[in-house]
Amino acid sequence: MILSMTGYGKSEVQWEDKNIRIEIRSLNSKTADINLRIPSYLRELESELRKRITQLLFRGKIDVSIYVEYNGGNAPTIINSGVVSSYMKQLEAIAEASESERMAMALRLPDTLNSSPEELGEAEKKRVIDTLNQTLETLIGFRKDEGEVLEQDFLLRLDLLEQQLSKIKVLEPERKERVQTKIANAMAELRLCRFESIRARTDLLFGKVRHYRGAGKTSKPPILFPRCVKKRISKWKKTGFYHSGDWA
């Protein structure tokens, strides 16, 4: 089975007062080039996330984005109402402005927001890993669907190639006779000509013989690729692609 290197996966889950969304995009690359964008409080999971992505996708230019949206009242950033009120009173004494305008100016001033560090619990870790696995499965399914189309296209072209090679075999006897005649003429020339060394005579003769032997190489159909597509063969990597068994 062929797996396309282009893929996309997306999963979304609700966890307590948070909405966790993971998106993964992949393109072709010889190695695993992972670009990971996650919230700061999930940084302790980075090595585990990268390891899991590499295990399942093996290689490719992979962009991973994890978004966390807060739906409830436990947001990590809290407005410092006392500081905001003080700013608004000072602004009222300085210049005439509506309350909404003073509020907007006050919120842009220092110390109006308090950010408390968020702790990552074991239950949330498990939920993030499970959501990542679900997203990777979606992406792999995308790769398989595209790979099936590529596989059919490759096999069709190989069938056409074999058909053309069968036509070459029909012409092979005539070609063989023509090449043998050329070699015989070349050997006759060797008897008439003088060479400074035996090496020059040998190069001339075997140069034509190699030309004759090279014809046999094109008559052999390219059977390695179809075998690797239909079976789990480790020689698959010789074709420049990867068998599905190598992605686990």
Buried (B, 14 or more C-beta within 10 A) or exposed (E): BBBBBBBBBBBBBEEEEBBBBBBBBBEEEEEBEBEBEBEEBBEEBEEEBBEBBBEBBBBBBBBBBBEBEEEEEEBBEEEEEEBBEBBBEEBEEEEEBEEEEBBEBBBEBEEBEEEEEBEBEEEBBEBBBEBBBBBBEBBBEBBBEBBBEBBEEBBEEBEEEEEEBEEEEEEEEEEEEEBEEEBEEBEEEBEEEEEEEEEEBEEBBEEBEEEBEEEEEEEEBEEEBBEBBEEEBEEBEEBEBBBBEBBE
